[in-house]
Amino acid sequence: MTTLTSPTSTITTGAKGLSRNLRILIFLGAGGGFGALFDAHSLDVPYFPVIALLLLPFFLIVPRTGREGFGEGFLFGLSANLVGVRWVTVSMEEYGHIPPPLALGGLALFSLYLALYPALFRALSYRLGFWEPVSGFLRPRSLWMGPSLWIVCDAGKDEVLTGFPWNPPGSLLFAHPLLALPARIVGTTGLSFLILLETALLAFALSRLPREDGVARKGLWLLLPVGLLSLWLLWGSALERGTDRSPSLPVALIQGNIPPDLKWSRATLRETLSRYLALSRQGTGEGARLLVWPETALPVVYNGPRTRLAPLLAGTLSPPGSTDALLLTGAIGERPDPDSPVGLSFTNSAVLYSPGGQVVAAYNKRHLVPFGEFLPLPALFGWLRPMTGITGDMAAGHRSVLFPLQGSAGGAAPLICYEALYPSLSRTNLGQGTLLAVISDDAWFGNTSAPWQLFRESGMRAAENGVYLVRAANTGLSGIVAPDTTVPAIGPLFRQAVVTGNVRLETGQTFYRRHGEWVLRLSLSSLLFAAAILPLLGKPRPSLTGSPP
């Protein structure tokens, strides 16, 4: 154990005595492992428990200065995102026609930005005094401040510059019902809090083992993380539902598998419609009363003066001798805009059609993807507009809309692609609804982990709100998610498919659905209180300066 001296005290460093190069390797390796968890090409991540080990360096290794802590957190975040979101290069290369070296540069810049958030967590951990100044052991305050600080930093990532809400730790629990079901109370944000709390308890116990002599006393400390995990599993078990008497609705999710470079071609529009109509007839033939097509499956202006879709749709939605069906599909909308050069603006929309092919309701996407659907800071990036076309210059919607369903007083809440990653937006859109309907087009990501990440994270909205979620994606993954995060039906990737099943139209309200992100609000409030009160309670902390051994 190394000792460092300061003008006010002597500080025993313990894990702080690791060499600089070893610390760098530990944080880089842990970050790469963290990103690899999310890179799984599967619905569930069976090895998710290692996340606690990958996050341990944030609690066991004591930063000697805030600056050093910032750097270590930055290395973790850089490595995590270079691995966890490496699929962005596929979109840039194959569909943005950007040369591979520039695409890799784009990934690097993106990862450098995202790395700021774990860096901020690490630096603030030092400033808030997570460790005892002499022994370097974790203080009890770190057990609640650590998880609180992590989810607050994650919330910043979700909101700053319109946000990038990708890969929260809690989403790794998708399809693990006993661990995921508490999301009904605390949300996915709360599950992330619990994962960080488990990590902090493990670090707290490990940091105290050297103090204890007997095996029994050492074991008592290890009961802390074991106890939390046991309570967590019991909690999830208590939340499991018995027999469900809610009304059911047969649905068919239509996966057209249209290549992106053909989707917007005028020459292939008739072929695209024919494919979707043929697959839909298969769905209605199996008794579906709600058909769901993917995002912009109708690459036309649905409310344009010359658009005549009713004759085409009616024969499929109301076939002779079969039950009528509703169609929920993605399309392009238009609305008057006096500020536009053409007097119109365009929207990424979800539209509900009646069995007769008439528009029943429409929803305009509220949270647009920067650079994909709109250009932020047009004074700076306006020169990109000619390259983006109509889909890169969309107008945002401003209100939620519930689509009426047969046999349901609530209705379906549409979410378009990226929106399903935002728990609060999804909850707001759902309102008093009984079903979440996500439409997406993940073809841009190729055969990478991105479709799996999107499916897992979107599926957590089912657990939070206690309703079924259906998801139709152009190239997959299309499927049905139950409120316990199990997946009754799912289609393949990059193949035409019709995914059918029955969904329950849940009418109950979960605690999360009523109160939203209460864990985040409580965490932020407690951190602000601690930041104000701690300087008044303790003496000035010594600066952990000195040369590593």
C-alpha positions in Angstrom: 0.0 0.0 0.0 1.4 3.4 -1.0 1.2 6.5 1.2 0.9 10.1 -0.1 1.4 13.2 1.9 -0.4 16.5 1.8 -0.2 19.6 3.9 -3.1 18.4 6.1 -2.9 14.6 6.3 -1.3 11.4 5.2 -3.4 9.4 2.7 -3.1 5.7 2.2 -4.0 5.0 -1.4 -4.5 1.2 -1.7 -6.0 0.8 -5.2 -4.8 4.4 -5.9 -1.3 3.0 -6.0 -1.9 1.3 -9.3 0.5 2.5 -12.0 -0.9 5.0 -14.5 -0.6 2.7 -17.4 -2.4 -0.1 -15.6 -5.2 2.2 -14.7 -5.5 3.3 -18.3 -5.7 -0.4 -19.4 -8.3 -1.2 -16.8 -10.6 1.6 -17.8 -10.2 1.0 -21.5 -10.8 -2.7 -21.0 -13.8 -2.2 -18.8 -15.3 0.3 -21.3 -14.8 -2.1 -24.2 -16.5 -4.9 -22.2 -19.3 -2.6 -21.3 -19.9 -1.7 -25.0 -19.7 -5.4 -26.0 -22.6 -6.2 -23.7 -24.8 -4.0 -25.8 -23.3 -5.3 -29.0 -25.0 -8.7 -28.5 -27.0 -10.0 -31.5 -29.7 -11.5 -29.3 -33.0 -10.5 -27.6 -31.6 -11.2 -24.1 -28.0 -10.7 -23.0 -27.3 -13.9 -21.0 -24.0 -12.6 -19.6 -25.3 -9.3 -18.4 -24.3 -9.8 -14.7 -20.7 -9.0 -15.7 -21.8 -5.4 -15.9 -21.2 -5.1 -12.2 -17.6 -6.2 -12.6 -17.1 -3.8 -15.6 -18.3 -0.9 -13.5 -16.3 -1.8 -10.4 -13.3 0.4 -11.4 -15.4 3.5 -11.0 -15.8 2.6 -7.3 -12.7 0.6 -6.4 -10.0 2.6 -8.0 -9.6 6.0 -6.3 -8.7 9.0 -8.6 -5.9 11.1 -7.2 -7.3 14.2 -8.7 -10.5 15.3 -10.4 -8.6 15.8 -13.6 -7.2 12.2 -13.5 -10.7 10.9 -12.7 -12.1 12.8 -15.7 -9.5 11.2 -17.9 -10.2 7.7 -16.7 -13.9 8.1 -17.2 -13.3 9.5 -20.6 -11.2 6.4 -21.6 -14.0 4.2 -20.4 -16.7 6.0 -22.4 -14.5 6.2 -25.5 -13.9 2.5 -25.5 -17.5 1.7 -24.6 -18.9 3.7 -27.5 -16.4 2.7 -30.1 -17.6 -0.9 -29.5 -21.2 -0.3 -28.5 -22.3 2.0 -31.4 -19.8 1.0 -34.1 -22.8 0.3 -36.4 -23.0 4.0 -37.2 -20.2 3.5 -39.7 -22.5 1.2 -41.8 -25.1 4.0 -42.2 -22.4 6.5 -43.2 -20.6 4.2 -45.6 -23.5 2.4 -47.3 -26.2 5.1 -47.3 -24.3 8.3 -46.8 -21.7 7.2 -49.4 -18.9 8.4 -47.0 -15.5 6.8 -47.6 -14.5 4.3 -44.8 -11.8 6.4 -43.3 -14.1 9.3 -42.9 -16.9 7.1 -41.5 -14.4 5.8 -38.9 -13.5 9.4 -38.1 -17.2 10.1 -37.6 -17.5 7.2 -35.2 -14.5 8.5 -33.3 -15.9 12.0 -33.0 -19.3 10.7 -31.9 -17.6 8.4 -29.3 -15.5 11.3 -28.1 -18.6 13.3 -27.4 -20.4 10.5 -25.7 -17.3 9.8 -23.5 -17.8 13.1 -21.8 -20.7 11.7 -19.7 -18.8 8.9 -17.9 -15.9 11.3 -17.6 -18.2 13.8 -15.8 -19.4 11.0 -13.5 -15.9 10.1 -12.5 -14.8 13.6 -12.0 -17.8 14.5 -9.9 -17.4 11.3 -7.9 -14.0 12.7 -6.7 -15.4 16.2 -6.0 -18.3 14.7 -4.0 -15.9 12.7 -1.8 -16.9 9.1 -2.5 -13.7 7.9 -0.7 -12.4 8.3 2.8 -9.4 10.7 2.6 -7.0 8.6 4.6 -7.8 4.9 3.9 -9.2 5.4 0.4 -12.2 3.1 1.3 -15.6 3.9 -0.1 -17.7 6.1 2.1 -21.4 5.0 2.8 -22.5 8.1 0.9 -21.3 6.6 -2.3 -23.9 3.9 -2.1 -26.7 6.3 -3.0 -24.7 9.2 -4.6 -23.0 6.9 -7.1 -26.1 5.4 -8.7 -27.8 8.8 -8.5 -24.9 10.6 -10.2 -24.8 7.9 -13.0 -28.4 8.2 -14.0 -28.3 12.0 -13.8 -25.2 12.0 -16.2 -27.1 9.5 -18.4 -30.1 11.8 -18.5 -27.8 14.6 -19.7 -26.7 12.4 -22.6 -30.4 11.8 -23.4 -31.2 15.5 -23.6 -28.2 17.6 -24.6 -28.1 18.4 -28.4 -31.5 16.7 -28.7 -30.2 13.6 -27.0 -28.8 10.1 -27.7 -30.6 7.8 -25.3 -28.8 4.7 -26.4 -27.7 1.8 -24.2 -28.7 2.6 -20.6 -27.6 -0.2 -18.3 -31.2 -1.1 -17.3 -32.0 -2.2 -20.9 -29.7 -5.1 -20.5 -32.3 -6.7 -18.3 -34.8 -7.0 -21.2 -36.2 -10.5 -21.5 -35.1 -11.3 -17.9 -38.6 -10.9 -16.3 -37.7 -11.2 -12.6 -35.1 -8.5 -12.9 -37.0 -6.3 -15.5 -40.5 -6.3 -13.9 -39.5 -3.7 -11.2 -39.5 -1.2 -14.2 -43.2 -1.0 -13.5 -42.3 0.9 -10.4 -38.9 2.6 -11.1 -38.7 2.6 -14.9 -35.6 1.6 -16.9 -33.8 4.5 -15.2 -34.5 2.9 -11.9 -33.1 -0.4 -13.1 -29.9 1.4 -14.1 -29.9 2.8 -10.5 -30.2 -0.7 -9.1 -27.4 -2.0 -11.2 -25.1 0.8 -10.1 -26.2 0.2 -6.5 -25.3 -3.5 -6.8 -21.9 -2.5 -8.1 -21.4 0.1 -5.3 -22.3 -2.5 -2.6 -19.9 -5.0 -4.1 -17.1 -2.4 -4.2 -18.0 -1.3 -0.6 -17.8 -4.9 0.6 -14.5 -5.6 -1.3 -12.9 -2.5 0.0 -13.5 -3.5 3.6 -12.4 -7.1 3.3 -8.7 -6.3 4.1 -9.8 -4.8 7.4 -11.4 -8.0 8.6 -9.5 -11.0 10.0 -12.2 -13.8 10.2 -13.8 -15.5 7.3 -17.2 -15.0 8.9 -16.8 -11.2 9.2 -15.6 -11.0 5.6 -18.7 -13.0 4.6 -20.9 -10.5 6.4 -19.7 -7.7 4.1 -20.4 -9.8 1.0 -24.0 -10.3 2.1 -24.6 -6.7 1.1 -24.6 -7.2 -2.7 -26.1 -10.7 -2.3 -28.9 -9.3 -0.2 -29.8 -6.6 -2.7 -29.9 -9.2 -5.6 -32.1 -11.5 -3.5 -34.5 -8.7 -2.6 -34.5 -7.6 -6.3 -35.5 -11.1 -7.5 -38.2 -11.4 -4.8 -39.5 -8.1 -5.9 -39.7 -9.2 -9.5 -41.4 -12.4 -8.5 -44.0 -10.6 -6.5 -44.8 -8.4 -9.6 -45.4 -11.4 -11.8 -49.0 -11.4 -12.9 -51.5 -14.2 -12.7 -54.4 -14.9 -15.2 -55.0 -11.9 -17.4 -58.7 -11.1 -18.3 -58.0 -8.1 -20.5 -59.5 -8.2 -24.0 -57.2 -9.4 -26.8 -56.6 -8.1 -30.3 -55.2 -10.2 -33.2 -52.4 -8.3 -34.9 -50.2 -8.8 -37.9 -46.9 -7.0 -38.3 -45.9 -6.6 -41.9 -42.1 -6.7 -42.7 -41.7 -5.7 -46.3 -37.8 -5.9 -46.5 -37.6 -3.0 -49.0 -34.0 -1.9 -49.7 -33.5 1.8 -48.7 -32.2 2.7 -52.1 -35.4 1.4 -53.8 -37.9 2.5 -51.2 -38.0 6.1 -52.4 -37.8 5.3 -56.1 -40.9 6.3 -58.1 -40.3 3.4 -60.4 -40.7 0.8 -57.6 -43.6 2.4 -55.7 -46.2 0.1 -57.3 -44.1 -2.9 -56.5 -43.6 -1.8 -52.9 -47.4 -1.3 -52.4 -48.1 -4.7 -54.1 -45.7 -6.4 -51.7 -47.2 -4.9 -48.6 -50.8 -5.6 -49.8 -50.0 -9.2 -50.5 -48.3 -9.7 -47.1 -51.3 -7.9 -45.5 -53.8 -10.3 -47.1 -51.9 -13.1 -45.5 -52.2 -11.3 -42.1 -56.0 -10.8 -42.5 -56.3 -14.3 -43.7 -55.0 -15.4 -40.3 -57.6 -13.3 -38.5 -55.7 -10.1 -37.8 -57.8 -7.1 -37.0 -54.9 -4.6 -36.8 -52.2 -4.5 -39.5 -49.0 -2.6 -38.7 -46.7 -1.5 -41.5 -43.2 0.0 -40.8 -42.0 3.6 -40.8 -42.7 5.3 -44.2 -43.8 2.0 -45.6 -46.1 4.3 -47.8 -43.4 6.6 -49.3 -46.0 9.0 -50.4 -47.7 12.1 -49.1 -50.7 10.5 -47.5 -52.7 13.7 -47.2 -51.7 15.2 -50.6 -54.5 16.5 -52.8 -53.7 13.9 -55.5 -53.2 10.9 -53.2 -55.9 8.2 -53.7 -55.2 5.2 -51.6 -58.7 4.2 -50.5 -59.4 1.9 -53.5 -56.1 0.1 -53.1 -56.4 -0.4 -49.3 -60.1 -1.3 -49.0 -59.8 -4.6 -50.9 -57.1 -5.8 -48.4 -58.5 -4.3 -45.2 -62.1 -5.3 -45.9 -62.0 -8.5 -47.9 -65.2 -10.4 -48.7 -66.0 -13.0 -46.1 -63.3 -11.9 -43.6 -63.2 -9.7 -40.6 -62.4 -6.0 -41.3 -59.0 -4.8 -40.2 -57.4 -1.4 -39.4 -54.1 -0.4 -40.9 -51.4 1.5 -38.9 -48.6 2.6 -41.2 -45.8 5.0 -41.6 -46.1 7.7 -44.4 -45.1 11.2 -45.3 -47.4 14.1 -44.4 -47.6 17.7 -45.5 -48.8 20.8 -43.8 -48.9 24.5 -44.7 -45.7 26.4 -43.8 -45.5 30.1 -44.8 -41.8 30.1 -43.9 -40.9 27.3 -46.4 -39.9 28.2 -50.0 -42.6 25.9 -51.3 -45.2 26.9 -48.7 -45.3 23.4 -47.2 -43.4 21.4 -44.6 -43.2 17.6 -44.5 -43.7 15.3 -41.6 -42.7 11.7 -40.7 -46.1 10.4 -39.8 -48.0 7.4 -38.5 -51.5 7.0 -40.1 -54.5 4.9 -39.1 -56.7 3.8 -42.0 -60.2 2.4 -41.6 -61.2 -0.9 -43.3 -62.6 1.3 -46.1 -59.1 2.9 -46.7 -60.0 6.3 -45.2 -57.7 8.2 -42.8 -59.0 7.8 -39.2 -56.1 9.6 -37.4 -52.6 10.7 -37.9 -49.6 11.4 -35.7 -46.5 13.4 -36.6 -43.2 12.3 -35.1 -42.3 14.7 -32.3 -38.6 13.8 -31.6 -36.7 14.0 -34.9 -33.2 12.5 -35.4 -30.6 15.2 -35.9 -28.9 15.2 -39.3 -31.2 12.2 -40.3 -34.6 14.1 -40.2 -33.6 17.7 -39.5 -30.6 19.9 -39.6 -29.7 21.4 -36.2 -28.1 24.9 -36.3 -29.1 25.6 -39.9 -26.8 28.6 -40.0 -23.9 26.3 -39.5 -25.1 23.1 -41.3 -27.5 24.5 -43.9 -25.1 23.5 -46.7 -25.9 19.9 -46.0 -29.6 20.4 -46.9 -29.2 19.5 -50.7 -27.8 16.1 -49.6 -30.5 15.1 -47.2 -33.6 15.4 -49.5 -37.1 15.4 -48.1 -36.4 13.0 -45.3 -33.6 15.1 -43.9 -35.7 18.3 -43.5 -38.8 17.2 -41.6 -41.1 19.3 -39.4 -41.7 18.0 -35.9 -45.1 17.2 -34.5 -46.2 18.8 -31.2 -48.9 16.5 -29.7 -49.6 12.9 -28.9 -52.4 11.1 -30.7 -54.2 7.9 -29.6 -55.4 5.7 -32.5 -58.9 4.1 -31.7 -59.0 0.3 -31.7 -61.9 -2.1 -32.1 -62.9 -3.3 -28.7 -60.7 -0.9 -26.7 -61.6 2.3 -25.0 -58.0 3.4 -24.8 -56.4 2.9 -28.2 -52.9 2.5 -29.6 -50.2 5.1 -29.1 -47.9 5.3 -32.1 -44.1 5.8 -31.7 -41.8 6.3 -34.7 -38.4 4.6 -34.5 -36.1 6.7 -32.2 -39.0 8.0 -30.1 -39.4 4.6 -28.4 -36.0 5.0 -26.8 -37.4 7.9 -24.7 -39.3 6.6 -21.7 -40.9 9.9 -20.8 -42.1 10.6 -24.4 -43.4 7.1 -24.7 -45.3 7.4 -21.4 -46.7 10.8 -22.5 -47.8 9.5 -25.9 -49.5 6.4 -24.3 -51.7 8.5 -22.0 -54.7 6.4 -21.3 -54.0 4.1 -24.2 -53.8 0.3 -24.0 -51.2 -0.6 -26.6 -47.8 0.8 -27.8 -47.2 0.6 -31.5 -43.7 1.2 -32.7 -42.9 1.6 -36.4 -39.3 1.8 -37.6 -36.9 1.3 -40.5 -33.7 -0.2 -39.3 -32.3 -1.0 -42.8 -29.8 1.8 -42.4 -27.9 -0.1 -39.8 -27.3 -3.2 -41.8 -26.7 -6.6 -40.2 -25.2 -5.1 -37.0 -26.3 -5.1 -33.4 -28.3 -1.9 -33.8 -31.6 -3.6 -34.6 -31.2 -5.8 -31.5 -30.3 -2.8 -29.4 -33.3 -0.9 -30.7 -35.7 -3.8 -30.0 -34.4 -4.4 -26.5 -34.5 -0.8 -25.5 -37.9 -0.2 -27.1 -39.3 -3.3 -25.4 -38.6 -1.9 -22.0 -41.4 0.6 -22.6 -43.8 -2.4 -22.3 -42.6 -3.2 -18.8 -42.6 0.4 -17.6 -46.2 1.0 -18.7 -47.7 -2.4 -18.2 -48.9 -2.8 -21.8 -48.1 -4.8 -24.8 -45.8 -3.3 -27.4 -45.9 -4.2 -31.1 -43.0 -3.3 -33.4 -43.0 -3.3 -37.2 -39.6 -2.6 -38.9 -38.9 -2.6 -42.6 -36.1 -5.2 -42.5 -36.7 -6.3 -38.9 -36.7 -6.8 -36.1 -40.5 -7.0 -36.0 -42.2 -8.5 -33.0 -44.5 -8.5 -30.0 -43.3 -7.7 -26.5 -45.4 -8.6 -23.4 -45.5 -6.4 -20.3 -43.0 -8.8 -18.6 -40.5 -8.3 -21.5 -41.0 -11.7 -22.9 -41.4 -11.9 -26.7 -44.3 -14.1 -27.8 -43.6 -13.6 -31.5 -40.7 -12.1 -33.5 -39.6 -12.1 -37.2 -36.3 -12.6 -38.9 -33.8 -9.9 -40.1 -33.7 -9.0 -43.8 -36.5 -11.2 -45.0 -40.1 -10.6 -45.8 -42.3 -11.7 -42.9 -45.7 -11.5 -41.4 -45.6 -11.7 -37.6 -48.9 -12.6 -36.1 -50.2 -12.9 -32.5 -52.7 -11.7 -30.0 -52.0 -8.8 -27.7 -53.9 -8.0 -24.5 -55.3 -4.5 -24.3 -54.2 -3.7 -20.7 -56.2 -1.1 -18.9 -54.3 -0.9 -15.5 -51.8 1.8 -14.5 -48.3 1.0 -13.3 -46.7 3.2 -10.7 -44.2 4.4 -13.3 -46.9 5.2 -15.7 -48.6 7.4 -13.1 -45.4 9.1 -11.7 -42.9 8.9 -14.5 -39.2 9.5 -13.9 -39.5 9.9 -10.1 -36.2 8.1 -9.5 -34.4 10.6 -11.6 -36.0 13.5 -10.0 -35.3 12.2 -6.5 -31.7 11.5 -7.5 -31.1 14.9 -8.9 -32.7 16.6 -5.9 -30.6 14.5 -3.5 -27.4 15.3 -5.3 -28.1 19.0 -5.3 -28.8 18.9 -1.6 -25.6 17.0 -1.0 -23.6 19.4 -3.1 -24.9 22.2 -0.9 -24.7 20.6 2.5 -21.5 18.6 2.4 -19.1 21.6 2.4 -20.7 22.7 5.6 -20.4 19.4 7.3 -16.8 18.4 6.7 -13.3 19.8 6.7 -11.6 20.6 3.4 -10.5 17.4 1.7 -6.8 17.0 1.0 -5.6 17.0 -2.5 -4.6 13.5 -3.6 -1.4 14.5 -5.3 1.9 12.7 -5.7 3.6 10.4 -8.1 2.3 6.9 -8.7 4.7 4.2 -7.6 
